[in-house]
Amino acid sequence: MSGFYVRYAEARIEKKMETKRLIIEPMTTEETEKLISQYKISDPELSQAYAEMLAGCLTYPEQYLWYVPWKICLVEGGTFVGDLCFKGLPESGQPEIGYGILEAYQENGYATEAVAAMCKWAFMQEGIEAVEAETAPDNEASQKVLLKTGFQPTGVMGEEGPRFILKRAK
């Protein structure tokens, strides 16, 4: 297991996204474990999602960037404002992105900025031709983020609600 931590630490240095207002970087195993514990009582579903991300990191360490939550922090001051993740790297080469901004920081465009940056990162990776997303039918804010970043509705309803896709520009 210690080799995983070494590879992880090395990759964290190489895999950091910075936008005008945000720094986006993979969380450490310890940070992910903290989120699992933090939400265990207040939001068991979210805690389970983070546990699944961590399990993916441990099961597929060579693809951990596709499983790990990425923290979103403000450039100015380093304040944590939310996180995002890909839900693994399917054989189709179309990973699904998920994201959340803490309530106190919503309506500032941070989700749009972070999703756009991470989709750009995804398209720089070999074999990625599209990124997918799914949102609750009543989550208008999330749907606006997807539409602003170029995602298009697929017309398919997933487990959580409508699905969207962003294809790599040709």
GROMACS elastic network, one bead per residue, 0.5 to 0.9 nm:
[ bonds ]
;  ai    aj funct       b0    kb
    1     4     6  0.52731   500
    1     5     6  0.68796   500
    1    58     6  0.85687   500
    2     5     6  0.51571   500
    2     6     6  0.64254   500
    2     7     6  0.88024   500
    3     6     6  0.50436   500
    3     7     6  0.61998   500
    3     8     6  0.83995   500
    4     7     6  0.52160   500
    4     8     6  0.59562   500
    4     9     6  0.85402   500
    4    58     6  0.78808   500
    4    61     6  0.66192   500
    4    62     6  0.89892   500
    5     9     6  0.60193   500
    5    10     6  0.85312   500
    5    28     6  0.85555   500
    5    29     6  0.80653   500
    6     9     6  0.51601   500
    6    10     6  0.61934   500
    6    11     6  0.85428   500
    7    10     6  0.51671   500
    7    11     6  0.60463   500
    7    12     6  0.85570   500
    7    61     6  0.84178   500
    7    62     6  0.88118   500
    8    11     6  0.51149   500
    8    12     6  0.60835   500
    8    13     6  0.89033   500
    8    26     6  0.89125   500
    8    28     6  0.75972   500
    8    29     6  0.86936   500
    8    61     6  0.83220   500
    8    64     6  0.81952   500
    9    12     6  0.51754   500
    9    13     6  0.68252   500
    9    28     6  0.79720   500
   10    13     6  0.56123   500
   10    14     6  0.69190   500
   10    15     6  0.89333   500
   11    14     6  0.50453   500
   11    15     6  0.58087   500
   11    16     6  0.88093   500
   11    26     6  0.87813   500
   11    65     6  0.88107   500
   12    15     6  0.51497   500
   12    16     6  0.65780   500
   12    25     6  0.69087   500
   12    26     6  0.62805   500
   12    27     6  0.82335   500
   12    28     6  0.83614   500
   13    16     6  0.65932   500
   13    25     6  0.88426   500
   15    24     6  0.88168   500
   15    25     6  0.65414   500
   15    26     6  0.73699   500
   15    65     6  0.85041   500
   16    23     6  0.71829   500
   16    24     6  0.59431   500
   16    26     6  0.73801   500
   17    22     6  0.81016   500
   17    23     6  0.58282   500
   17    25     6  0.62224   500
   17   117     6  0.72416   500
   17   118     6  0.77622   500
   17   121     6  0.80001   500
   18    21     6  0.76732   500
   18    22     6  0.57130   500
   18    24     6  0.61436   500
   18    25     6  0.85495   500
   18    75     6  0.79216   500
   18   117     6  0.81008   500
   19    22     6  0.50808   500
   19    23     6  0.64515   500
   19    24     6  0.82195   500
   19    75     6  0.82187   500
   19   113     6  0.74897   500
   19   114     6  0.79367   500
   19   117     6  0.71881   500
   20    23     6  0.85935   500
   20    75     6  0.76768   500
   20   113     6  0.87598   500
   21    73     6  0.84804   500
   21    74     6  0.58336   500
   21    75     6  0.53129   500
   21    76     6  0.73096   500
   21   110     6  0.80817   500
   21   113     6  0.83352   500
   22    72     6  0.64961   500
   22    73     6  0.55710   500
   22    76     6  0.81749   500
   22    78     6  0.85464   500
   22   110     6  0.76551   500
   22   113     6  0.78875   500
   22   114     6  0.73573   500
   23    71     6  0.79651   500
   23    72     6  0.58784   500
   23    73     6  0.52120   500
   23    74     6  0.60994   500
   23    75     6  0.56839   500
   23    78     6  0.79030   500
   23   114     6  0.86869   500
   24    70     6  0.61646   500
   24    71     6  0.55692   500
   24    73     6  0.64311   500
   24    74     6  0.87857   500
   24    83     6  0.81950   500
   24    84     6  0.88493   500
   24   114     6  0.73624   500
   24   117     6  0.86331   500
   24   118     6  0.83764   500
   25    69     6  0.85287   500
   25    70     6  0.50909   500
   25    71     6  0.55745   500
   25    72     6  0.70151   500
   25    73     6  0.86202   500
   26    65     6  0.70414   500
   26    68     6  0.63632   500
   26    69     6  0.60607   500
   26    71     6  0.61543   500
   26    85     6  0.88863   500
   27    30     6  0.79021   500
   27    31     6  0.57661   500
   27    32     6  0.63233   500
   27    68     6  0.67369   500
   27    69     6  0.58991   500
   27    70     6  0.54450   500
   27    71     6  0.59867   500
   28    31     6  0.51109   500
   28    32     6  0.63153   500
   28    33     6  0.86118   500
   28    68     6  0.83587   500
   28    69     6  0.87749   500
   29    32     6  0.51273   500
   29    33     6  0.61322   500
   29    34     6  0.85958   500
   29    54     6  0.72119   500
   29    57     6  0.86568   500
   29    68     6  0.84743   500
   30    33     6  0.50257   500
   30    34     6  0.61445   500
   30    35     6  0.87546   500
   31    34     6  0.50424   500
   31    35     6  0.64399   500
   31    36     6  0.88106   500
   32    35     6  0.51402   500
   32    36     6  0.63509   500
   32    37     6  0.88005   500
   32    50     6  0.67199   500
   32    51     6  0.79233   500
   32    53     6  0.84186   500
   32    54     6  0.68421   500
   32    68     6  0.79624   500
   32    69     6  0.71897   500
   33    36     6  0.50328   500
   33    37     6  0.63456   500
   33    38     6  0.85362   500
   33    50     6  0.79442   500
   33    51     6  0.76212   500
   33    54     6  0.77758   500
   34    37     6  0.51769   500
   34    38     6  0.59268   500
   34    39     6  0.86740   500
   35    39     6  0.61480   500
   35    40     6  0.83380   500
   35    46     6  0.88344   500
   35    47     6  0.68830   500
   35    50     6  0.69879   500
   35    51     6  0.88046   500
   36    39     6  0.56512   500
   36    40     6  0.60351   500
   36    44     6  0.86649   500
   36    46     6  0.78037   500
   36    48     6  0.71112   500
   36    49     6  0.83017   500
   36    50     6  0.57381   500
   36    51     6  0.60954   500
   37    40     6  0.51419   500
   37    41     6  0.80562   500
   37    47     6  0.70309   500
   38    41     6  0.74549   500
   38    42     6  0.76940   500
   38    43     6  0.86242   500
   38    47     6  0.76130   500
   39    42     6  0.51302   500
   39    44     6  0.60487   500
   39    45     6  0.83001   500
   39    46     6  0.65030   500
   39    48     6  0.86913   500
   40    43     6  0.60030   500
   40    45     6  0.81528   500
   40    46     6  0.78936   500
   40    47     6  0.52052   500
   40    48     6  0.78295   500
   41    44     6  0.58528   500
   41    47     6  0.83615   500
   42    46     6  0.89140   500
   42    47     6  0.87494   500
   43    46     6  0.54460   500
   43    47     6  0.62870   500
   43    48     6  0.87503   500
   44    48     6  0.60669   500
   44    49     6  0.85904   500
   45    48     6  0.51054   500
   45    49     6  0.62989   500
   45    50     6  0.88483   500
   46    50     6  0.63378   500
   46    51     6  0.85898   500
   47    50     6  0.52453   500
   47    51     6  0.62198   500
   47    52     6  0.87197   500
   48    52     6  0.61815   500
   48    53     6  0.86526   500
   49    52     6  0.51011   500
   49    53     6  0.63253   500
   49    54     6  0.87609   500
   50    54     6  0.62340   500
   50    55     6  0.85770   500
   50    68     6  0.84071   500
   50    69     6  0.75503   500
   51    54     6  0.51130   500
   51    55     6  0.61284   500
   51    56     6  0.86292   500
   52    56     6  0.61832   500
   52    57     6  0.86677   500
   52    67     6  0.84147   500
   53    56     6  0.51057   500
   53    57     6  0.63453   500
   53    58     6  0.88111   500
   53    64     6  0.87895   500
   53    66     6  0.88904   500
   53    67     6  0.51011   500
   53    68     6  0.55662   500
   53    69     6  0.69938   500
   53    85     6  0.83483   500
   53    86     6  0.88431   500
   53    87     6  0.73445   500
   53    88     6  0.81238   500
   54    58     6  0.63014   500
   54    59     6  0.85489   500
   54    64     6  0.86535   500
   54    67     6  0.71030   500
   54    68     6  0.63764   500
   54    69     6  0.83579   500
   55    58     6  0.51371   500
   55    59     6  0.59507   500
   55    60     6  0.83677   500
   55    67     6  0.83937   500
   56    59     6  0.50292   500
   56    60     6  0.57384   500
   56    61     6  0.77233   500
   56    63     6  0.83977   500
   56    64     6  0.69530   500
   56    66     6  0.85358   500
   56    67     6  0.55728   500
   56    68     6  0.76780   500
   56    87     6  0.87748   500
   56    88     6  0.72256   500
   57    60     6  0.53780   500
   57    61     6  0.51775   500
   57    62     6  0.81975   500
   57    63     6  0.71081   500
   57    65     6  0.77639   500
   57    66     6  0.81456   500
   57    67     6  0.56046   500
   57    68     6  0.61374   500
   57    88     6  0.89765   500
   58    61     6  0.54859   500
   58    64     6  0.75976   500
   59    62     6  0.89008   500
   59    64     6  0.86147   500
   60    63     6  0.54365   500
   60    64     6  0.61360   500
   60    67     6  0.84389   500
   61    65     6  0.84726   500
   62    65     6  0.82316   500
   63    66     6  0.56450   500
   63    67     6  0.70779   500
   63    88     6  0.77561   500
   63    89     6  0.74474   500
   64    67     6  0.50488   500
   64    68     6  0.57468   500
   64    88     6  0.80980   500
   65    68     6  0.54729   500
   65    69     6  0.81235   500
   65    70     6  0.83907   500
   65    85     6  0.83985   500
   65    86     6  0.79325   500
   65    88     6  0.83206   500
   66    69     6  0.85541   500
   66    85     6  0.71208   500
   66    86     6  0.51437   500
   66    87     6  0.64503   500
   66    89     6  0.57814   500
   66    95     6  0.78485   500
   67    85     6  0.65929   500
   67    86     6  0.57805   500
   67    87     6  0.56325   500
   67    89     6  0.78022   500
   68    84     6  0.87233   500
   68    85     6  0.62231   500
   68    86     6  0.74639   500
   68    87     6  0.84338   500
   68    88     6  0.85593   500
   69    83     6  0.63504   500
   69    84     6  0.56452   500
   69    86     6  0.76443   500
   70    82     6  0.86435   500
   70    83     6  0.53878   500
   70    84     6  0.52819   500
   70    85     6  0.58184   500
   70    86     6  0.89262   500
   71    80     6  0.70172   500
   71    81     6  0.79183   500
   71    82     6  0.61451   500
   71    84     6  0.67077   500
   71    85     6  0.87970   500
   72    78     6  0.89758   500
   72    79     6  0.84284   500
   72    80     6  0.59400   500
   72    81     6  0.57335   500
   72    82     6  0.51326   500
   72    83     6  0.50988   500
   72    84     6  0.74752   500
   72   101     6  0.83239   500
   72   110     6  0.85191   500
   72   111     6  0.89945   500
   72   114     6  0.73427   500
   73    76     6  0.85445   500
   73    77     6  0.83757   500
   73    78     6  0.52719   500
   73    79     6  0.51449   500
   73    81     6  0.54748   500
   73    82     6  0.71581   500
   73    83     6  0.84671   500
   74    77     6  0.62741   500
   74    79     6  0.52639   500
   74    80     6  0.66479   500
   74    81     6  0.70517   500
   75    78     6  0.55293   500
   75    79     6  0.79193   500
   76    79     6  0.76802   500
   80    83     6  0.83232   500
   80   102     6  0.85801   500
   81   100     6  0.86806   500
   81   101     6  0.57637   500
   81   102     6  0.55798   500
   81   103     6  0.86456   500
   81   104     6  0.81403   500
   81   105     6  0.61499   500
   81   106     6  0.86203   500
   81   110     6  0.81980   500
   82    99     6  0.76506   500
   82   100     6  0.55541   500
   82   102     6  0.53763   500
   82   105     6  0.83325   500
   82   110     6  0.87625   500
   82   111     6  0.83708   500
   83    98     6  0.85912   500
   83    99     6  0.57877   500
   83   100     6  0.56553   500
   83   101     6  0.65748   500
   83   102     6  0.86462   500
   83   111     6  0.89186   500
   83   114     6  0.87712   500
   84    97     6  0.71597   500
   84    98     6  0.54814   500
   84   100     6  0.62583   500
   84   101     6  0.85663   500
   84   111     6  0.88466   500
   84   114     6  0.80521   500
   84   115     6  0.79086   500
   84   118     6  0.87052   500
   85    88     6  0.85723   500
   85    96     6  0.82967   500
   85    97     6  0.57046   500
   85    98     6  0.53850   500
   85    99     6  0.63681   500
   85   118     6  0.89181   500
   86    89     6  0.75901   500
   86    95     6  0.61567   500
   86    96     6  0.53784   500
   86    98     6  0.61989   500
   86    99     6  0.87546   500
   87    90     6  0.85748   500
   87    95     6  0.64965   500
   87    96     6  0.54578   500
   87    97     6  0.63309   500
   87    98     6  0.73954   500
   88    95     6  0.63842   500
   88    96     6  0.74771   500
   89    92     6  0.81022   500
   89    93     6  0.65050   500
   89    94     6  0.71844   500
   89    95     6  0.52781   500
   89    96     6  0.81282   500
   90    93     6  0.56296   500
   90    94     6  0.64474   500
   90    95     6  0.61360   500
   90    96     6  0.87811   500
   91    94     6  0.77667   500
   91    95     6  0.89721   500
   92    95     6  0.79830   500
   92   127     6  0.89745   500
   92   128     6  0.85446   500
   92   129     6  0.89782   500
   93   126     6  0.88895   500
   93   127     6  0.59398   500
   93   129     6  0.65193   500
   93   130     6  0.72001   500
   93   131     6  0.83341   500
   94   127     6  0.87593   500
   94   128     6  0.61251   500
   94   129     6  0.64647   500
   94   131     6  0.50697   500
   94   132     6  0.63661   500
   94   165     6  0.88591   500
   95   122     6  0.84607   500
   95   128     6  0.78658   500
   95   130     6  0.73074   500
   95   131     6  0.52402   500
   95   132     6  0.60521   500
   95   133     6  0.84532   500
   96   130     6  0.89751   500
   96   131     6  0.57121   500
   96   133     6  0.51859   500
   96   134     6  0.78303   500
   96   165     6  0.88144   500
   97   115     6  0.80801   500
   97   118     6  0.87291   500
   97   119     6  0.84035   500
   97   131     6  0.68961   500
   97   132     6  0.62579   500
   97   133     6  0.53733   500
   97   134     6  0.80708   500
   98   115     6  0.87037   500
   98   133     6  0.66592   500
   98   134     6  0.77311   500
   98   135     6  0.86084   500
   99   111     6  0.72746   500
   99   114     6  0.86591   500
   99   115     6  0.76609   500
   99   142     6  0.87475   500
  100   103     6  0.89052   500
  100   111     6  0.71307   500
  100   142     6  0.87826   500
  101   104     6  0.82363   500
  101   105     6  0.64423   500
  101   106     6  0.59944   500
  101   110     6  0.74338   500
  101   111     6  0.64160   500
  102   105     6  0.55641   500
  102   106     6  0.64479   500
  103   106     6  0.52715   500
  103   107     6  0.87367   500
  104   107     6  0.88512   500
  105   108     6  0.64662   500
  105   109     6  0.89278   500
  105   110     6  0.77524   500
  106   109     6  0.73113   500
  106   110     6  0.72602   500
  106   111     6  0.78927   500
  107   110     6  0.76376   500
  107   111     6  0.85993   500
  107   141     6  0.85368   500
  108   111     6  0.80783   500
  108   112     6  0.89398   500
  109   112     6  0.53001   500
  109   113     6  0.61941   500
  109   114     6  0.86354   500
  109   145     6  0.82516   500
  110   113     6  0.50812   500
  110   114     6  0.60027   500
  110   115     6  0.84665   500
  111   114     6  0.51226   500
  111   115     6  0.59296   500
  111   116     6  0.83762   500
  111   142     6  0.83724   500
  111   145     6  0.66631   500
  112   115     6  0.53040   500
  112   116     6  0.60584   500
  112   117     6  0.85668   500
  112   144     6  0.86063   500
  112   145     6  0.51158   500
  112   146     6  0.74582   500
  112   148     6  0.69647   500
  112   149     6  0.64227   500
  113   116     6  0.53161   500
  113   117     6  0.62395   500
  113   118     6  0.87405   500
  113   145     6  0.88847   500
  113   149     6  0.82973   500
  114   117     6  0.51401   500
  114   118     6  0.61423   500
  114   119     6  0.85389   500
  115   118     6  0.51888   500
  115   119     6  0.60301   500
  115   120     6  0.84874   500
  115   145     6  0.79513   500
  115   146     6  0.80383   500
  115   149     6  0.72096   500
  116   119     6  0.52636   500
  116   120     6  0.62150   500
  116   121     6  0.86947   500
  116   146     6  0.89641   500
  116   148     6  0.89105   500
  116   149     6  0.56992   500
  116   150     6  0.85866   500
  117   120     6  0.51133   500
  117   121     6  0.62639   500
  117   122     6  0.86989   500
  118   122     6  0.60502   500
  118   123     6  0.85883   500
  119   123     6  0.61955   500
  119   124     6  0.86746   500
  119   130     6  0.87367   500
  119   131     6  0.69220   500
  119   149     6  0.88791   500
  119   166     6  0.83660   500
  120   123     6  0.52313   500
  120   124     6  0.65093   500
  120   168     6  0.89017   500
  121   124     6  0.51957   500
  121   125     6  0.69027   500
  122   125     6  0.53660   500
  122   126     6  0.85168   500
  122   128     6  0.66152   500
  122   129     6  0.88692   500
  122   130     6  0.85813   500
  122   131     6  0.77469   500
  123   126     6  0.75324   500
  123   127     6  0.81260   500
  123   128     6  0.55466   500
  123   129     6  0.67726   500
  123   130     6  0.75867   500
  123   131     6  0.83783   500
  123   168     6  0.65201   500
  124   127     6  0.88298   500
  124   128     6  0.77200   500
  125   128     6  0.61014   500
  126   129     6  0.88011   500
  128   131     6  0.76602   500
  128   168     6  0.77638   500
  129   166     6  0.86718   500
  129   167     6  0.59663   500
  129   168     6  0.51592   500
  129   169     6  0.85795   500
  130   165     6  0.66785   500
  130   166     6  0.54394   500
  130   168     6  0.55293   500
  131   151     6  0.84978   500
  131   164     6  0.84844   500
  131   165     6  0.57713   500
  131   166     6  0.52456   500
  131   167     6  0.65390   500
  131   168     6  0.81531   500
  132   151     6  0.80742   500
  132   163     6  0.71810   500
  132   164     6  0.56406   500
  132   166     6  0.63256   500
  132   167     6  0.86211   500
  133   146     6  0.79462   500
  133   151     6  0.82945   500
  133   162     6  0.85002   500
  133   163     6  0.57007   500
  133   164     6  0.51036   500
  133   165     6  0.63256   500
  133   166     6  0.84850   500
  134   143     6  0.87777   500
  134   157     6  0.83916   500
  134   158     6  0.68485   500
  134   159     6  0.84524   500
  134   160     6  0.66843   500
  134   161     6  0.61673   500
  134   162     6  0.56939   500
  134   164     6  0.60925   500
  134   165     6  0.88483   500
  135   138     6  0.82640   500
  135   139     6  0.65782   500
  135   140     6  0.87885   500
  135   142     6  0.66595   500
  135   143     6  0.68371   500
  135   158     6  0.85635   500
  135   160     6  0.61360   500
  135   161     6  0.53454   500
  135   162     6  0.59109   500
  135   163     6  0.67583   500
  135   164     6  0.83747   500
  136   139     6  0.52196   500
  136   140     6  0.83475   500
  136   142     6  0.82867   500
  136   143     6  0.85783   500
  136   159     6  0.89941   500
  136   160     6  0.53482   500
  136   162     6  0.68411   500
  137   140     6  0.75379   500
  137   143     6  0.85569   500
  137   160     6  0.76947   500
  137   161     6  0.51307   500
  137   162     6  0.62297   500
  138   141     6  0.87761   500
  138   143     6  0.89028   500
  138   161     6  0.86570   500
  139   142     6  0.55575   500
  139   143     6  0.64334   500
  139   144     6  0.88185   500
  140   143     6  0.50158   500
  140   144     6  0.61037   500
  140   145     6  0.86703   500
  141   144     6  0.51196   500
  141   145     6  0.63670   500
  141   146     6  0.88392   500
  142   145     6  0.50456   500
  142   146     6  0.63704   500
  142   147     6  0.87267   500
  143   146     6  0.51228   500
  143   147     6  0.62124   500
  143   148     6  0.85695   500
  143   164     6  0.87813   500
  144   147     6  0.50870   500
  144   148     6  0.59660   500
  144   149     6  0.85256   500
  145   148     6  0.51875   500
  145   149     6  0.62538   500
  145   150     6  0.88103   500
  145   151     6  0.86704   500
  146   149     6  0.52471   500
  146   150     6  0.64352   500
  146   151     6  0.51289   500
  146   152     6  0.76616   500
  146   164     6  0.75427   500
  146   165     6  0.87173   500
  146   166     6  0.86362   500
  147   150     6  0.51853   500
  147   151     6  0.50817   500
  147   152     6  0.64721   500
  147   153     6  0.84183   500
  147   164     6  0.87392   500
  148   151     6  0.74108   500
  149   166     6  0.82748   500
  150   165     6  0.84545   500
  150   166     6  0.61817   500
  150   167     6  0.86330   500
  151   164     6  0.58080   500
  151   165     6  0.50825   500
  151   167     6  0.77930   500
  152   163     6  0.85398   500
  152   164     6  0.52489   500
  152   165     6  0.53619   500
  152   166     6  0.63379   500
  152   167     6  0.88649   500
  153   156     6  0.77998   500
  153   162     6  0.72166   500
  153   163     6  0.59900   500
  153   165     6  0.64754   500
  154   157     6  0.84205   500
  154   162     6  0.76949   500
  154   163     6  0.57425   500
  154   164     6  0.52586   500
  154   165     6  0.65060   500
  155   162     6  0.69886   500
  155   163     6  0.69296   500
  155   164     6  0.80001   500
  156   161     6  0.83548   500
  156   162     6  0.59671   500
  156   163     6  0.56731   500
  156   164     6  0.82059   500
  157   160     6  0.76339   500
  157   161     6  0.51695   500
  157   163     6  0.59294   500
  158   161     6  0.50414   500
  158   162     6  0.58875   500
  158   163     6  0.61219   500
  159   162     6  0.84875   500
  160   163     6  0.86863   500
  166   169     6  0.88850   500
  167   170     6  0.86504   500
